[in-house]
Amino acid sequence: MLAFGLLLAAGAPALGQKWEVGAGGGGSFYNSNTISGPFGSVDAKFKPGFAASGWLGQIGDRVGGEIRYTFFKNDMELTGASGRSELSGRAQAVHYDVLIYTHNRRSKTRGFFLVGGGMKQYSGTGTDVAFQPTMNIAVLTRTSEWKPLITTGAGVRFEISKRTHLRAEVRGYFTQAPTEVITPITGTLSGWFFDIVPMVSLTHVWE
């Protein structure tokens, strides 16, 4: 995916693409996973939070691309029969996305779909807790872990002026479970965490 993005960037002059730089923010909503073991099970989740993102990209007639940094703030929680464990958490991601537009760039309103990939770092923050009610099955740790990332999404962009565009989109960030930050003790944590991020952004456009 990174190689494909670099090829798009190299071909920008030939395609007559525009450039854009933008920033935006929105919510961050994860699914939950279950850690199961011989002493029972706990639900592992990231609480609802927020995301902020900035990027540099190219706008083509039907295809565009952007390299993007995204920050996420979501606290972590384990819930089971023995009680609840909590720890502050955050994440950050660096990724390249390819955008496919439904209308050419002469249109003032353009829908788009996106797909991409990169890396996402999960981090437990705050104060270490000596005792966690769920520690016979799993614990939350004050550490960091990088995971490969897949991104998807769809949205629409509006031309407010020649140089300013408004974007509204819903993005999906998909990684395998971070088992060093959410650490099973006697149980097993597998599968994927899906982070759904509705976002509104402003961009500056130039040629």
C-alpha positions in Angstrom: 0.0 0.0 0.0 2.9 2.4 0.8 4.5 1.6 -2.5 1.3 2.3 -4.4 1.0 5.6 -2.6 4.5 6.6 -3.6 3.7 5.7 -7.2 0.7 8.0 -7.0 2.8 10.8 -5.6 5.4 10.4 -8.3 2.7 10.6 -11.0 1.0 13.7 -9.7 2.4 16.2 -12.2 1.4 14.0 -15.1 -2.1 13.6 -13.9 -2.5 17.3 -13.1 -3.6 16.7 -9.6 -4.3 19.3 -6.9 -2.7 19.3 -3.5 -4.4 19.7 -0.1 -3.5 19.9 3.5 -6.2 19.4 6.1 -7.1 18.8 9.7 -10.2 17.5 11.5 -11.7 15.7 14.4 -14.5 13.5 15.6 -15.6 10.6 17.8 -13.9 7.3 18.3 -16.0 4.2 18.9 -14.6 0.6 19.3 -16.2 -2.8 19.4 -15.5 -5.1 22.4 -13.8 -8.4 22.7 -14.0 -11.3 25.2 -11.1 -12.8 27.0 -12.0 -16.4 28.0 -10.1 -18.7 30.3 -10.4 -21.5 32.9 -11.4 -18.9 35.6 -14.1 -17.2 33.6 -14.2 -14.4 31.1 -14.0 -10.6 30.9 -15.1 -8.1 28.3 -12.2 -6.0 27.0 -13.0 -2.7 25.4 -11.9 0.8 24.7 -14.4 3.4 25.9 -15.9 6.0 23.5 -13.5 8.9 23.0 -12.3 11.3 20.3 -9.9 11.3 17.4 -8.0 14.1 15.7 -6.2 13.9 12.3 -4.0 15.8 9.9 -2.9 15.0 6.4 -1.2 16.0 3.2 -2.8 14.7 0.0 -3.4 14.9 -3.7 -6.8 15.3 -5.4 -7.2 13.7 -8.8 -10.1 13.6 -11.2 -11.2 10.2 -10.0 -8.4 9.0 -7.8 -6.5 10.7 -5.0 -4.3 9.8 -2.1 -3.1 11.1 1.3 -0.6 10.4 4.0 -2.2 10.9 7.3 -1.5 11.0 11.1 -4.4 10.3 13.5 -4.5 10.6 17.3 -7.0 8.7 19.4 -8.0 9.1 23.0 -9.9 6.1 24.4 -9.6 4.8 28.0 -9.5 1.0 28.5 -11.8 -1.2 30.5 -12.0 -4.9 31.6 -15.4 -6.0 33.0 -16.2 -9.4 34.5 -17.8 -11.2 37.4 -15.0 -10.2 39.8 -15.3 -6.5 39.0 -14.0 -3.8 36.7 -10.5 -2.7 35.8 -9.8 0.7 34.1 -6.7 2.5 32.7 -6.3 5.6 30.7 -5.3 5.0 27.1 -4.4 6.6 23.8 -3.3 5.5 20.3 -1.8 7.0 17.2 -1.6 5.9 13.6 0.4 6.7 10.5 -1.2 5.5 7.3 -1.7 6.1 3.5 -5.2 6.1 2.0 -6.2 5.9 -1.6 -9.5 7.8 -2.4 -11.8 6.9 -5.2 -14.2 9.7 -6.2 -17.7 9.3 -7.5 -17.6 12.6 -9.5 -14.8 14.5 -11.3 -13.1 17.4 -9.7 -15.2 20.0 -11.6 -18.1 19.1 -9.3 -18.5 21.2 -6.1 -19.8 18.2 -4.2 -17.9 14.9 -4.5 -18.5 11.6 -2.7 -15.6 9.2 -2.2 -14.6 5.8 -0.9 -11.2 5.1 0.7 -8.9 2.2 1.5 -5.4 2.1 2.9 -3.0 0.9 5.5 -0.2 1.7 7.9 0.7 1.2 11.6 -1.2 1.9 14.8 0.3 2.3 18.3 -1.7 1.5 21.4 -0.6 2.9 24.7 -1.7 2.5 28.2 -1.2 5.7 30.2 -2.0 7.1 33.6 -1.0 5.5 36.9 -0.1 1.9 37.4 -2.5 0.0 39.7 -1.1 -2.7 41.9 -4.4 -4.6 42.2 -6.9 -5.0 39.3 -10.1 -7.0 40.0 -9.8 -8.9 36.8 -6.1 -9.9 37.3 -6.9 -13.6 37.6 -7.9 -13.4 33.9 -6.4 -10.3 32.3 -4.8 -7.0 33.2 -4.4 -3.5 31.6 -0.8 -2.4 31.3 1.0 0.9 31.1 3.0 0.1 28.0 2.9 0.6 24.2 2.5 -1.8 21.2 2.5 -1.3 17.4 0.1 -3.2 15.2 -0.4 -3.3 11.4 -3.4 -1.2 10.4 -6.1 -1.4 7.7 -8.3 1.6 7.0 -11.5 1.9 5.1 -14.2 4.6 4.8 -16.5 6.8 2.8 -17.5 10.4 2.8 -18.3 13.6 0.9 -16.4 16.8 0.3 -17.9 20.2 -0.4 -16.2 23.1 -2.1 -16.8 26.2 0.1 -14.4 28.3 -2.0 -11.6 27.6 -4.5 -9.1 27.1 -1.8 -11.3 25.8 1.1 -13.1 22.5 1.2 -15.2 20.9 3.9 -15.1 17.1 4.4 -17.5 14.8 6.3 -16.6 11.1 6.5 -16.8 7.9 8.5 -13.5 6.0 8.8 -12.8 2.5 10.0 -9.5 1.6 11.6 -8.9 -2.2 11.9 -6.1 -4.0 13.9 -5.6 -7.2 15.6 -6.0 -7.1 19.4 -3.1 -5.5 21.2 -2.3 -8.3 23.7 0.6 -6.4 25.3 -1.5 -3.5 26.4 -4.5 -5.6 27.2 -2.7 -8.7 28.6 -4.4 -12.1 29.1 -3.1 -13.9 32.3 -5.1 -17.1 32.2 -7.4 -16.3 29.2 -7.0 -15.8 25.5 -7.5 -12.5 23.6 -7.7 -12.8 19.8 -9.6 -11.3 16.9 -9.8 -7.7 15.8 -10.6 -4.3 17.3 -12.6 -2.1 15.0 -12.5 1.7 15.6 -15.3 3.6 13.8 -14.5 7.4 13.5 -17.0 9.9 12.2 -15.1 13.0 11.3 -15.5 16.6 10.0 -12.5 18.4 8.5 -11.4 21.6 6.7 -8.8 21.5 4.0 -6.7 24.0 2.1 -6.4 23.2 -1.6 -3.8 24.5 -4.2 -2.3 23.4 -7.5 
